[in-house]
Amino acid sequence: MDNQFNKITTLNQVLHLFHDGMTLMFGGFGGVGSPPGLISGILDKGVKHLTLIGNDTGFPDIGIGKLVSNGSADKVIASHIGSNPIAGRLMHEGKLEVEFSPQGILAERIRAGGVGLPGVLSDIGTDNEIVSKNKPMVDINGKKYLIETALTAQVSIIYAKKADEYGNLIYDKSARNTNPLVAMAGQITIAEAEEIVRLGELNPEEIITPGVFVDYIIPSKGVNWKWAWE
């Protein structure tokens, strides 16, 4: 097998990519669609002072919420944190900086980062001090718009239902959520997959994320991947 088409590796072999002070983007909605193995590995490694970018802060013991609850993050960019009361407490104690971004705008900012745009224009929040804080504003045809800057990360972590060895990905229904956007916006993207198949076994019409966006694939717990080294 040509190694350029085999991106399958192990959790231990990607842990060196996670370090203190980094920007980490994650897929998931309330923990659904977040990569459990990768999150547990980062937590076990003890990485701290993270800037986390994703839809929300999960629940205290579910999804990215594990890192937030552990105090591993200094800043979060998200649409809401209400499902994780620990995140709210840390914010009010001044231990966690939270940048709120409306959910649709957050998705567009991530998409913009993934396709190389510097940002997007939005009329949402022009009259809201929390949303518009420290954001430049422009006037187009007499209407005001906020400049919402694009979002990227040093590493993106995502979760897929099925992957082939090149990193083409299929997601499981609503667990797809922000994962395809997050996959594009990382300098390095790591996909955790429930099932891994050989190149050519996925139906091209079902592939959502092309493998060109994925750098590493790790098997989720219980996945048989030994054939990948044949």
mmCIF file of the C-alpha atoms, coordinates in Angstrom:
data_MODEL
# 
_entry.id   MODEL 
# 
loop_
_atom_site.group_PDB 
_atom_site.id 
_atom_site.type_symbol 
_atom_site.label_atom_id 
_atom_site.label_alt_id 
_atom_site.label_comp_id 
_atom_site.label_asym_id 
_atom_site.label_entity_id 
_atom_site.label_seq_id 
_atom_site.pdbx_PDB_ins_code 
_atom_site.Cartn_x 
_atom_site.Cartn_y 
_atom_site.Cartn_z 
_atom_site.occupancy 
_atom_site.B_iso_or_equiv 
_atom_site.pdbx_formal_charge 
_atom_site.auth_seq_id 
_atom_site.auth_comp_id 
_atom_site.auth_asym_id 
_atom_site.auth_atom_id 
_atom_site.pdbx_PDB_model_num 
ATOM 1   C CA . MET A 1 1   ? 0.000   0.000  0.000  1.00 0.00 ? 1   MET A CA 1 
ATOM 2   C CA . ASP A 1 2   ? 1.257   3.501  -0.824 1.00 0.00 ? 2   ASP A CA 1 
ATOM 3   C CA . ASN A 1 3   ? 1.732   5.271  2.520  1.00 0.00 ? 3   ASN A CA 1 
ATOM 4   C CA . GLN A 1 4   ? 0.502   8.579  1.132  1.00 0.00 ? 4   GLN A CA 1 
ATOM 5   C CA . PHE A 1 5   ? -2.965  7.041  1.031  1.00 0.00 ? 5   PHE A CA 1 
ATOM 6   C CA . ASN A 1 6   ? -2.797  5.569  4.529  1.00 0.00 ? 6   ASN A CA 1 
ATOM 7   C CA . LYS A 1 7   ? -3.427  8.129  7.246  1.00 0.00 ? 7   LYS A CA 1 
ATOM 8   C CA . ILE A 1 8   ? -4.452  5.653  9.932  1.00 0.00 ? 8   ILE A CA 1 
ATOM 9   C CA . THR A 1 9   ? -2.509  5.940  13.156 1.00 0.00 ? 9   THR A CA 1 
ATOM 10  C CA . THR A 1 10  ? -3.061  5.617  16.908 1.00 0.00 ? 10  THR A CA 1 
ATOM 11  C CA . LEU A 1 11  ? -4.000  8.039  19.658 1.00 0.00 ? 11  LEU A CA 1 
ATOM 12  C CA . ASN A 1 12  ? -0.547  7.803  21.223 1.00 0.00 ? 12  ASN A CA 1 
ATOM 13  C CA . GLN A 1 13  ? 1.073   8.773  17.938 1.00 0.00 ? 13  GLN A CA 1 
ATOM 14  C CA . VAL A 1 14  ? -0.869  12.031 17.615 1.00 0.00 ? 14  VAL A CA 1 
ATOM 15  C CA . LEU A 1 15  ? -0.721  13.210 21.226 1.00 0.00 ? 15  LEU A CA 1 
ATOM 16  C CA . HIS A 1 16  ? 2.482   15.159 20.512 1.00 0.00 ? 16  HIS A CA 1 
ATOM 17  C CA . LEU A 1 17  ? 0.380   17.533 18.390 1.00 0.00 ? 17  LEU A CA 1 
ATOM 18  C CA . PHE A 1 18  ? -1.435  18.808 21.484 1.00 0.00 ? 18  PHE A CA 1 
ATOM 19  C CA . HIS A 1 19  ? 0.403   21.295 23.679 1.00 0.00 ? 19  HIS A CA 1 
ATOM 20  C CA . ASP A 1 20  ? -0.177  24.040 26.225 1.00 0.00 ? 20  ASP A CA 1 
ATOM 21  C CA . GLY A 1 21  ? -1.477  27.331 24.861 1.00 0.00 ? 21  GLY A CA 1 
ATOM 22  C CA . MET A 1 22  ? -2.702  25.964 21.530 1.00 0.00 ? 22  MET A CA 1 
ATOM 23  C CA . THR A 1 23  ? -5.906  26.714 19.645 1.00 0.00 ? 23  THR A CA 1 
ATOM 24  C CA . LEU A 1 24  ? -8.094  23.627 19.325 1.00 0.00 ? 24  LEU A CA 1 
ATOM 25  C CA . MET A 1 25  ? -11.252 23.390 17.219 1.00 0.00 ? 25  MET A CA 1 
ATOM 26  C CA . PHE A 1 26  ? -13.726 20.581 17.761 1.00 0.00 ? 26  PHE A CA 1 
ATOM 27  C CA . GLY A 1 27  ? -16.821 19.152 16.150 1.00 0.00 ? 27  GLY A CA 1 
ATOM 28  C CA . GLY A 1 28  ? -19.932 18.314 18.094 1.00 0.00 ? 28  GLY A CA 1 
ATOM 29  C CA . PHE A 1 29  ? -23.252 19.609 19.382 1.00 0.00 ? 29  PHE A CA 1 
ATOM 30  C CA . GLY A 1 30  ? -23.866 19.049 23.075 1.00 0.00 ? 30  GLY A CA 1 
ATOM 31  C CA . GLY A 1 31  ? -21.208 16.365 22.958 1.00 0.00 ? 31  GLY A CA 1 
ATOM 32  C CA . VAL A 1 32  ? -22.866 14.492 20.083 1.00 0.00 ? 32  VAL A CA 1 
ATOM 33  C CA . GLY A 1 33  ? -20.332 14.220 17.284 1.00 0.00 ? 33  GLY A CA 1 
ATOM 34  C CA . SER A 1 34  ? -17.336 15.101 19.460 1.00 0.00 ? 34  SER A CA 1 
ATOM 35  C CA . PRO A 1 35  ? -14.413 12.616 19.380 1.00 0.00 ? 35  PRO A CA 1 
ATOM 36  C CA . PRO A 1 36  ? -14.379 10.891 22.798 1.00 0.00 ? 36  PRO A CA 1 
ATOM 37  C CA . GLY A 1 37  ? -11.028 9.159  22.440 1.00 0.00 ? 37  GLY A CA 1 
ATOM 38  C CA . LEU A 1 38  ? -9.171  12.288 21.372 1.00 0.00 ? 38  LEU A CA 1 
ATOM 39  C CA . ILE A 1 39  ? -10.737 14.381 24.130 1.00 0.00 ? 39  ILE A CA 1 
ATOM 40  C CA . SER A 1 40  ? -9.843  11.780 26.762 1.00 0.00 ? 40  SER A CA 1 
ATOM 41  C CA . GLY A 1 41  ? -6.290  11.600 25.415 1.00 0.00 ? 41  GLY A CA 1 
ATOM 42  C CA . ILE A 1 42  ? -5.848  15.373 25.621 1.00 0.00 ? 42  ILE A CA 1 
ATOM 43  C CA . LEU A 1 43  ? -7.278  15.345 29.134 1.00 0.00 ? 43  LEU A CA 1 
ATOM 44  C CA . ASP A 1 44  ? -4.969  12.527 30.242 1.00 0.00 ? 44  ASP A CA 1 
ATOM 45  C CA . LYS A 1 45  ? -1.958  14.319 28.793 1.00 0.00 ? 45  LYS A CA 1 
ATOM 46  C CA . GLY A 1 46  ? -2.746  17.324 30.967 1.00 0.00 ? 46  GLY A CA 1 
ATOM 47  C CA . VAL A 1 47  ? -2.707  19.957 28.238 1.00 0.00 ? 47  VAL A CA 1 
ATOM 48  C CA . LYS A 1 48  ? -3.740  23.371 29.583 1.00 0.00 ? 48  LYS A CA 1 
ATOM 49  C CA . HIS A 1 49  ? -4.289  27.026 28.614 1.00 0.00 ? 49  HIS A CA 1 
ATOM 50  C CA . LEU A 1 50  ? -6.266  25.970 25.548 1.00 0.00 ? 50  LEU A CA 1 
ATOM 51  C CA . THR A 1 51  ? -8.362  28.191 23.324 1.00 0.00 ? 51  THR A CA 1 
ATOM 52  C CA . LEU A 1 52  ? -11.333 26.041 22.321 1.00 0.00 ? 52  LEU A CA 1 
ATOM 53  C CA . ILE A 1 53  ? -13.483 26.771 19.263 1.00 0.00 ? 53  ILE A CA 1 
ATOM 54  C CA . GLY A 1 54  ? -16.738 24.923 18.742 1.00 0.00 ? 54  GLY A CA 1 
ATOM 55  C CA . ASN A 1 55  ? -20.502 25.092 18.951 1.00 0.00 ? 55  ASN A CA 1 
ATOM 56  C CA . ASP A 1 56  ? -20.789 24.794 22.743 1.00 0.00 ? 56  ASP A CA 1 
ATOM 57  C CA . THR A 1 57  ? -19.072 23.532 25.877 1.00 0.00 ? 57  THR A CA 1 
ATOM 58  C CA . GLY A 1 58  ? -20.882 20.203 26.012 1.00 0.00 ? 58  GLY A CA 1 
ATOM 59  C CA . PHE A 1 59  ? -21.926 18.907 29.422 1.00 0.00 ? 59  PHE A CA 1 
ATOM 60  C CA . PRO A 1 60  ? -19.655 18.687 32.477 1.00 0.00 ? 60  PRO A CA 1 
ATOM 61  C CA . ASP A 1 61  ? -18.717 15.051 31.764 1.00 0.00 ? 61  ASP A CA 1 
ATOM 62  C CA . ILE A 1 62  ? -19.636 14.792 28.089 1.00 0.00 ? 62  ILE A CA 1 
ATOM 63  C CA . GLY A 1 63  ? -17.766 15.912 24.987 1.00 0.00 ? 63  GLY A CA 1 
ATOM 64  C CA . ILE A 1 64  ? -15.464 18.922 25.154 1.00 0.00 ? 64  ILE A CA 1 
ATOM 65  C CA . GLY A 1 65  ? -17.050 19.657 28.522 1.00 0.00 ? 65  GLY A CA 1 
ATOM 66  C CA . LYS A 1 66  ? -14.526 17.333 30.125 1.00 0.00 ? 66  LYS A CA 1 
ATOM 67  C CA . LEU A 1 67  ? -11.698 19.708 29.192 1.00 0.00 ? 67  LEU A CA 1 
ATOM 68  C CA . VAL A 1 68  ? -13.665 22.785 30.227 1.00 0.00 ? 68  VAL A CA 1 
ATOM 69  C CA . SER A 1 69  ? -14.657 21.281 33.575 1.00 0.00 ? 69  SER A CA 1 
ATOM 70  C CA . ASN A 1 70  ? -11.043 20.300 34.211 1.00 0.00 ? 70  ASN A CA 1 
ATOM 71  C CA . GLY A 1 71  ? -9.913  23.905 33.809 1.00 0.00 ? 71  GLY A CA 1 
ATOM 72  C CA . SER A 1 72  ? -7.848  23.039 30.726 1.00 0.00 ? 72  SER A CA 1 
ATOM 73  C CA . ALA A 1 73  ? -9.126  26.015 28.719 1.00 0.00 ? 73  ALA A CA 1 
ATOM 74  C CA . ASP A 1 74  ? -8.415  29.711 29.150 1.00 0.00 ? 74  ASP A CA 1 
ATOM 75  C CA . LYS A 1 75  ? -10.801 30.796 26.389 1.00 0.00 ? 75  LYS A CA 1 
ATOM 76  C CA . VAL A 1 76  ? -13.800 29.424 24.533 1.00 0.00 ? 76  VAL A CA 1 
ATOM 77  C CA . ILE A 1 77  ? -15.365 30.698 21.321 1.00 0.00 ? 77  ILE A CA 1 
ATOM 78  C CA . ALA A 1 78  ? -18.851 29.204 21.155 1.00 0.00 ? 78  ALA A CA 1 
ATOM 79  C CA . SER A 1 79  ? -22.520 29.888 20.515 1.00 0.00 ? 79  SER A CA 1 
ATOM 80  C CA . HIS A 1 80  ? -23.575 28.990 24.060 1.00 0.00 ? 80  HIS A CA 1 
ATOM 81  C CA . ILE A 1 81  ? -22.324 27.427 27.284 1.00 0.00 ? 81  ILE A CA 1 
ATOM 82  C CA . GLY A 1 82  ? -25.652 26.859 29.049 1.00 0.00 ? 82  GLY A CA 1 
ATOM 83  C CA . SER A 1 83  ? -25.503 23.066 29.069 1.00 0.00 ? 83  SER A CA 1 
ATOM 84  C CA . ASN A 1 84  ? -22.304 23.140 31.132 1.00 0.00 ? 84  ASN A CA 1 
ATOM 85  C CA . PRO A 1 85  ? -22.829 24.964 34.450 1.00 0.00 ? 85  PRO A CA 1 
ATOM 86  C CA . ILE A 1 86  ? -19.138 24.607 35.260 1.00 0.00 ? 86  ILE A CA 1 
ATOM 87  C CA . ALA A 1 87  ? -18.306 26.722 32.209 1.00 0.00 ? 87  ALA A CA 1 
ATOM 88  C CA . GLY A 1 88  ? -20.689 29.401 33.452 1.00 0.00 ? 88  GLY A CA 1 
ATOM 89  C CA . ARG A 1 89  ? -19.144 29.354 36.899 1.00 0.00 ? 89  ARG A CA 1 
ATOM 90  C CA . LEU A 1 90  ? -15.619 29.594 35.539 1.00 0.00 ? 90  LEU A CA 1 
ATOM 91  C CA . MET A 1 91  ? -16.667 32.512 33.330 1.00 0.00 ? 91  MET A CA 1 
ATOM 92  C CA . HIS A 1 92  ? -18.181 34.428 36.243 1.00 0.00 ? 92  HIS A CA 1 
ATOM 93  C CA . GLU A 1 93  ? -15.098 33.720 38.363 1.00 0.00 ? 93  GLU A CA 1 
ATOM 94  C CA . GLY A 1 94  ? -12.905 35.218 35.648 1.00 0.00 ? 94  GLY A CA 1 
ATOM 95  C CA . LYS A 1 95  ? -11.146 31.908 35.018 1.00 0.00 ? 95  LYS A CA 1 
ATOM 96  C CA . LEU A 1 96  ? -12.579 31.322 31.542 1.00 0.00 ? 96  LEU A CA 1 
ATOM 97  C CA . GLU A 1 97  ? -12.897 33.928 28.807 1.00 0.00 ? 97  GLU A CA 1 
ATOM 98  C CA . VAL A 1 98  ? -15.953 33.304 26.644 1.00 0.00 ? 98  VAL A CA 1 
ATOM 99  C CA . GLU A 1 99  ? -16.487 34.865 23.232 1.00 0.00 ? 99  GLU A CA 1 
ATOM 100 C CA . PHE A 1 100 ? -20.095 34.343 22.219 1.00 0.00 ? 100 PHE A CA 1 
ATOM 101 C CA . SER A 1 101 ? -20.944 34.063 18.544 1.00 0.00 ? 101 SER A CA 1 
ATOM 102 C CA . PRO A 1 102 ? -24.454 33.358 17.194 1.00 0.00 ? 102 PRO A CA 1 
ATOM 103 C CA . GLN A 1 103 ? -24.600 29.758 16.048 1.00 0.00 ? 103 GLN A CA 1 
ATOM 104 C CA . GLY A 1 104 ? -25.064 30.447 12.338 1.00 0.00 ? 104 GLY A CA 1 
ATOM 105 C CA . ILE A 1 105 ? -22.381 33.124 12.356 1.00 0.00 ? 105 ILE A CA 1 
ATOM 106 C CA . LEU A 1 106 ? -20.017 30.832 14.231 1.00 0.00 ? 106 LEU A CA 1 
ATOM 107 C CA . ALA A 1 107 ? -20.518 28.188 11.552 1.00 0.00 ? 107 ALA A CA 1 
ATOM 108 C CA . GLU A 1 108 ? -19.886 30.764 8.826  1.00 0.00 ? 108 GLU A CA 1 
ATOM 109 C CA . ARG A 1 109 ? -16.720 31.993 10.553 1.00 0.00 ? 109 ARG A CA 1 
ATOM 110 C CA . ILE A 1 110 ? -15.413 28.431 10.686 1.00 0.00 ? 110 ILE A CA 1 
ATOM 111 C CA . ARG A 1 111 ? -16.392 27.840 7.064  1.00 0.00 ? 111 ARG A CA 1 
ATOM 112 C CA . ALA A 1 112 ? -14.644 31.070 6.054  1.00 0.00 ? 112 ALA A CA 1 
ATOM 113 C CA . GLY A 1 113 ? -11.490 29.920 7.806  1.00 0.00 ? 113 GLY A CA 1 
ATOM 114 C CA . GLY A 1 114 ? -11.674 26.613 6.002  1.00 0.00 ? 114 GLY A CA 1 
ATOM 115 C CA . VAL A 1 115 ? -11.987 28.136 2.530  1.00 0.00 ? 115 VAL A CA 1 
ATOM 116 C CA . GLY A 1 116 ? -9.426  30.878 3.054  1.00 0.00 ? 116 GLY A CA 1 
ATOM 117 C CA . LEU A 1 117 ? -11.680 33.922 3.461  1.00 0.00 ? 117 LEU A CA 1 
ATOM 118 C CA . PRO A 1 118 ? -10.636 36.562 6.023  1.00 0.00 ? 118 PRO A CA 1 
ATOM 119 C CA . GLY A 1 119 ? -14.170 36.897 7.352  1.00 0.00 ? 119 GLY A CA 1 
ATOM 120 C CA . VAL A 1 120 ? -17.843 37.461 6.620  1.00 0.00 ? 120 VAL A CA 1 
ATOM 121 C CA . LEU A 1 121 ? -20.291 40.349 6.958  1.00 0.00 ? 121 LEU A CA 1 
ATOM 122 C CA . SER A 1 122 ? -23.301 40.050 9.233  1.00 0.00 ? 122 SER A CA 1 
ATOM 123 C CA . ASP A 1 123 ? -26.124 42.336 10.359 1.00 0.00 ? 123 ASP A CA 1 
ATOM 124 C CA . ILE A 1 124 ? -26.818 40.063 13.331 1.00 0.00 ? 124 ILE A CA 1 
ATOM 125 C CA . GLY A 1 125 ? -25.873 41.685 16.602 1.00 0.00 ? 125 GLY A CA 1 
ATOM 126 C CA . THR A 1 126 ? -25.143 45.186 15.343 1.00 0.00 ? 126 THR A CA 1 
ATOM 127 C CA . ASP A 1 127 ? -27.318 46.490 18.184 1.00 0.00 ? 127 ASP A CA 1 
ATOM 128 C CA . ASN A 1 128 ? -26.086 43.979 20.768 1.00 0.00 ? 128 ASN A CA 1 
ATOM 129 C CA . GLU A 1 129 ? -23.136 45.026 22.906 1.00 0.00 ? 129 GLU A CA 1 
ATOM 130 C CA . ILE A 1 130 ? -22.094 41.476 23.742 1.00 0.00 ? 130 ILE A CA 1 
ATOM 131 C CA . VAL A 1 131 ? -22.076 40.290 20.129 1.00 0.00 ? 131 VAL A CA 1 
ATOM 132 C CA . SER A 1 132 ? -20.576 43.459 18.622 1.00 0.00 ? 132 SER A CA 1 
ATOM 133 C CA . LYS A 1 133 ? -17.906 44.041 21.277 1.00 0.00 ? 133 LYS A CA 1 
ATOM 134 C CA . ASN A 1 134 ? -14.499 44.862 19.724 1.00 0.00 ? 134 ASN A CA 1 
ATOM 135 C CA . LYS A 1 135 ? -15.753 44.070 16.215 1.00 0.00 ? 135 LYS A CA 1 
ATOM 136 C CA . PRO A 1 136 ? -15.305 46.537 13.339 1.00 0.00 ? 136 PRO A CA 1 
ATOM 137 C CA . MET A 1 137 ? -18.408 47.690 11.520 1.00 0.00 ? 137 MET A CA 1 
ATOM 138 C CA . VAL A 1 138 ? -18.904 48.810 7.942  1.00 0.00 ? 138 VAL A CA 1 
ATOM 139 C CA . ASP A 1 139 ? -21.689 50.623 6.128  1.00 0.00 ? 139 ASP A CA 1 
ATOM 140 C CA . ILE A 1 140 ? -22.912 49.157 2.829  1.00 0.00 ? 140 ILE A CA 1 
ATOM 141 C CA . ASN A 1 141 ? -25.722 50.918 0.996  1.00 0.00 ? 141 ASN A CA 1 
ATOM 142 C CA . GLY A 1 142 ? -26.808 52.599 4.186  1.00 0.00 ? 142 GLY A CA 1 
ATOM 143 C CA . LYS A 1 143 ? -26.925 49.431 6.279  1.00 0.00 ? 143 LYS A CA 1 
ATOM 144 C CA . LYS A 1 144 ? -24.472 48.534 9.028  1.00 0.00 ? 144 LYS A CA 1 
ATOM 145 C CA . TYR A 1 145 ? -22.688 45.183 9.113  1.00 0.00 ? 145 TYR A CA 1 
ATOM 146 C CA . LEU A 1 146 ? -20.296 43.612 11.584 1.00 0.00 ? 146 LEU A CA 1 
ATOM 147 C CA . ILE A 1 147 ? -17.085 42.151 10.231 1.00 0.00 ? 147 ILE A CA 1 
ATOM 148 C CA . GLU A 1 148 ? -16.965 38.653 11.655 1.00 0.00 ? 148 GLU A CA 1 
ATOM 149 C CA . THR A 1 149 ? -13.422 37.363 11.340 1.00 0.00 ? 149 THR A CA 1 
ATOM 150 C CA . ALA A 1 150 ? -12.709 33.856 10.103 1.00 0.00 ? 150 ALA A CA 1 
ATOM 151 C CA . LEU A 1 151 ? -11.790 31.154 12.607 1.00 0.00 ? 151 LEU A CA 1 
ATOM 152 C CA . THR A 1 152 ? -9.010  28.610 12.224 1.00 0.00 ? 152 THR A CA 1 
ATOM 153 C CA . ALA A 1 153 ? -7.108  26.404 14.640 1.00 0.00 ? 153 ALA A CA 1 
ATOM 154 C CA . GLN A 1 154 ? -3.747  24.744 14.976 1.00 0.00 ? 154 GLN A CA 1 
ATOM 155 C CA . VAL A 1 155 ? -5.531  21.416 15.294 1.00 0.00 ? 155 VAL A CA 1 
ATOM 156 C CA . SER A 1 156 ? -9.106  20.365 14.530 1.00 0.00 ? 156 SER A CA 1 
ATOM 157 C CA . ILE A 1 157 ? -10.554 17.201 16.043 1.00 0.00 ? 157 ILE A CA 1 
ATOM 158 C CA . ILE A 1 158 ? -13.637 15.582 14.530 1.00 0.00 ? 158 ILE A CA 1 
ATOM 159 C CA . TYR A 1 159 ? -15.721 12.421 14.785 1.00 0.00 ? 159 TYR A CA 1 
ATOM 160 C CA . ALA A 1 160 ? -16.974 10.266 11.909 1.00 0.00 ? 160 ALA A CA 1 
ATOM 161 C CA . LYS A 1 161 ? -19.167 7.220  11.544 1.00 0.00 ? 161 LYS A CA 1 
ATOM 162 C CA . LYS A 1 162 ? -16.956 5.728  8.845  1.00 0.00 ? 162 LYS A CA 1 
ATOM 163 C CA . ALA A 1 163 ? -13.621 6.567  7.253  1.00 0.00 ? 163 ALA A CA 1 
ATOM 164 C CA . ASP A 1 164 ? -11.412 5.038  4.608  1.00 0.00 ? 164 ASP A CA 1 
ATOM 165 C CA . GLU A 1 165 ? -7.660  4.992  4.947  1.00 0.00 ? 165 GLU A CA 1 
ATOM 166 C CA . TYR A 1 166 ? -7.246  8.248  2.984  1.00 0.00 ? 166 TYR A CA 1 
ATOM 167 C CA . GLY A 1 167 ? -9.605  10.132 5.304  1.00 0.00 ? 167 GLY A CA 1 
ATOM 168 C CA . ASN A 1 168 ? -12.787 10.329 3.257  1.00 0.00 ? 168 ASN A CA 1 
ATOM 169 C CA . LEU A 1 169 ? -15.512 10.559 5.882  1.00 0.00 ? 169 LEU A CA 1 
ATOM 170 C CA . ILE A 1 170 ? -19.163 9.675  6.381  1.00 0.00 ? 170 ILE A CA 1 
ATOM 171 C CA . TYR A 1 171 ? -21.073 10.953 9.398  1.00 0.00 ? 171 TYR A CA 1 
ATOM 172 C CA . ASP A 1 172 ? -23.958 9.494  11.397 1.00 0.00 ? 172 ASP A CA 1 
ATOM 173 C CA . LYS A 1 173 ? -27.091 11.604 10.899 1.00 0.00 ? 173 LYS A CA 1 
ATOM 174 C CA . SER A 1 174 ? -27.196 14.576 13.306 1.00 0.00 ? 174 SER A CA 1 
ATOM 175 C CA . ALA A 1 175 ? -23.730 13.710 14.648 1.00 0.00 ? 175 ALA A CA 1 
ATOM 176 C CA . ARG A 1 176 ? -22.506 15.306 11.438 1.00 0.00 ? 176 ARG A CA 1 
ATOM 177 C CA . ASN A 1 177 ? -23.353 18.813 12.795 1.00 0.00 ? 177 ASN A CA 1 
ATOM 178 C CA . THR A 1 178 ? -20.270 21.097 12.633 1.00 0.00 ? 178 THR A CA 1 
ATOM 179 C CA . ASN A 1 179 ? -17.743 18.357 11.898 1.00 0.00 ? 179 ASN A CA 1 
ATOM 180 C CA . PRO A 1 180 ? -17.432 18.971 8.116  1.00 0.00 ? 180 PRO A CA 1 
ATOM 181 C CA . LEU A 1 181 ? -16.755 22.682 8.695  1.00 0.00 ? 181 LEU A CA 1 
ATOM 182 C CA . VAL A 1 182 ? -14.291 22.052 11.513 1.00 0.00 ? 182 VAL A CA 1 
ATOM 183 C CA . ALA A 1 183 ? -12.460 19.524 9.338  1.00 0.00 ? 183 ALA A CA 1 
ATOM 184 C CA . MET A 1 184 ? -11.608 22.274 6.854  1.00 0.00 ? 184 MET A CA 1 
ATOM 185 C CA . ALA A 1 185 ? -10.470 24.908 9.334  1.00 0.00 ? 185 ALA A CA 1 
ATOM 186 C CA . GLY A 1 186 ? -7.582  23.185 11.106 1.00 0.00 ? 186 GLY A CA 1 
ATOM 187 C CA . GLN A 1 187 ? -3.960  23.461 10.089 1.00 0.00 ? 187 GLN A CA 1 
ATOM 188 C CA . ILE A 1 188 ? -3.949  19.804 11.121 1.00 0.00 ? 188 ILE A CA 1 
ATOM 189 C CA . THR A 1 189 ? -7.151  17.760 11.209 1.00 0.00 ? 189 THR A CA 1 
ATOM 190 C CA . ILE A 1 190 ? -7.489  14.512 13.133 1.00 0.00 ? 190 ILE A CA 1 
ATOM 191 C CA . ALA A 1 191 ? -10.544 12.328 12.597 1.00 0.00 ? 191 ALA A CA 1 
ATOM 192 C CA . GLU A 1 192 ? -11.652 9.704  15.082 1.00 0.00 ? 192 GLU A CA 1 
ATOM 193 C CA . ALA A 1 193 ? -13.747 7.073  13.308 1.00 0.00 ? 193 ALA A CA 1 
ATOM 194 C CA . GLU A 1 194 ? -16.138 4.380  14.495 1.00 0.00 ? 194 GLU A CA 1 
ATOM 195 C CA . GLU A 1 195 ? -15.363 2.231  11.458 1.00 0.00 ? 195 GLU A CA 1 
ATOM 196 C CA . ILE A 1 196 ? -12.418 2.222  9.066  1.00 0.00 ? 196 ILE A CA 1 
ATOM 197 C CA . VAL A 1 197 ? -12.509 0.614  5.627  1.00 0.00 ? 197 VAL A CA 1 
ATOM 198 C CA . ARG A 1 198 ? -10.126 0.267  2.724  1.00 0.00 ? 198 ARG A CA 1 
ATOM 199 C CA . LEU A 1 199 ? -9.813  2.941  0.076  1.00 0.00 ? 199 LEU A CA 1 
ATOM 200 C CA . GLY A 1 200 ? -12.560 2.549  -2.511 1.00 0.00 ? 200 GLY A CA 1 
ATOM 201 C CA . GLU A 1 201 ? -15.073 0.858  -0.213 1.00 0.00 ? 201 GLU A CA 1 
ATOM 202 C CA . LEU A 1 202 ? -17.073 4.003  0.585  1.00 0.00 ? 202 LEU A CA 1 
ATOM 203 C CA . ASN A 1 203 ? -19.897 5.070  -1.690 1.00 0.00 ? 203 ASN A CA 1 
ATOM 204 C CA . PRO A 1 204 ? -18.627 8.326  -3.250 1.00 0.00 ? 204 PRO A CA 1 
ATOM 205 C CA . GLU A 1 205 ? -22.145 9.777  -3.092 1.00 0.00 ? 205 GLU A CA 1 
ATOM 206 C CA . GLU A 1 206 ? -22.178 9.384  0.701  1.00 0.00 ? 206 GLU A CA 1 
ATOM 207 C CA . ILE A 1 207 ? -18.813 11.008 1.416  1.00 0.00 ? 207 ILE A CA 1 
ATOM 208 C CA . ILE A 1 208 ? -19.224 14.387 3.134  1.00 0.00 ? 208 ILE A CA 1 
ATOM 209 C CA . THR A 1 209 ? -15.627 15.293 4.001  1.00 0.00 ? 209 THR A CA 1 
ATOM 210 C CA . PRO A 1 210 ? -13.024 14.555 1.316  1.00 0.00 ? 210 PRO A CA 1 
ATOM 211 C CA . GLY A 1 211 ? -9.808  13.035 2.585  1.00 0.00 ? 211 GLY A CA 1 
ATOM 212 C CA . VAL A 1 212 ? -7.789  16.013 1.384  1.00 0.00 ? 212 VAL A CA 1 
ATOM 213 C CA . PHE A 1 213 ? -8.910  17.830 4.554  1.00 0.00 ? 213 PHE A CA 1 
ATOM 214 C CA . VAL A 1 214 ? -7.847  15.041 6.923  1.00 0.00 ? 214 VAL A CA 1 
ATOM 215 C CA . ASP A 1 215 ? -4.266  14.492 8.082  1.00 0.00 ? 215 ASP A CA 1 
ATOM 216 C CA . TYR A 1 216 ? -4.673  11.652 10.558 1.00 0.00 ? 216 TYR A CA 1 
ATOM 217 C CA . ILE A 1 217 ? -7.296  9.009  11.330 1.00 0.00 ? 217 ILE A CA 1 
ATOM 218 C CA . ILE A 1 218 ? -7.467  7.251  14.661 1.00 0.00 ? 218 ILE A CA 1 
ATOM 219 C CA . PRO A 1 219 ? -9.805  4.346  15.393 1.00 0.00 ? 219 PRO A CA 1 
ATOM 220 C CA . SER A 1 220 ? -12.383 4.876  18.077 1.00 0.00 ? 220 SER A CA 1 
ATOM 221 C CA . LYS A 1 221 ? -12.505 2.274  20.839 1.00 0.00 ? 221 LYS A CA 1 
ATOM 222 C CA . GLY A 1 222 ? -13.020 -1.242 19.548 1.00 0.00 ? 222 GLY A CA 1 
ATOM 223 C CA . VAL A 1 223 ? -12.323 -0.519 15.870 1.00 0.00 ? 223 VAL A CA 1 
ATOM 224 C CA . ASN A 1 224 ? -10.347 -3.204 14.053 1.00 0.00 ? 224 ASN A CA 1 
ATOM 225 C CA . TRP A 1 225 ? -7.616  -1.418 12.111 1.00 0.00 ? 225 TRP A CA 1 
ATOM 226 C CA . LYS A 1 226 ? -4.761  -3.964 12.107 1.00 0.00 ? 226 LYS A CA 1 
ATOM 227 C CA . TRP A 1 227 ? -5.188  -4.579 8.373  1.00 0.00 ? 227 TRP A CA 1 
ATOM 228 C CA . ALA A 1 228 ? -4.060  -0.992 7.760  1.00 0.00 ? 228 ALA A CA 1 
ATOM 229 C CA . TRP A 1 229 ? -0.447  -1.999 8.301  1.00 0.00 ? 229 TRP A CA 1 
ATOM 230 C CA . GLU A 1 230 ? -0.511  -4.897 5.859  1.00 0.00 ? 230 GLU A CA 1 
# 
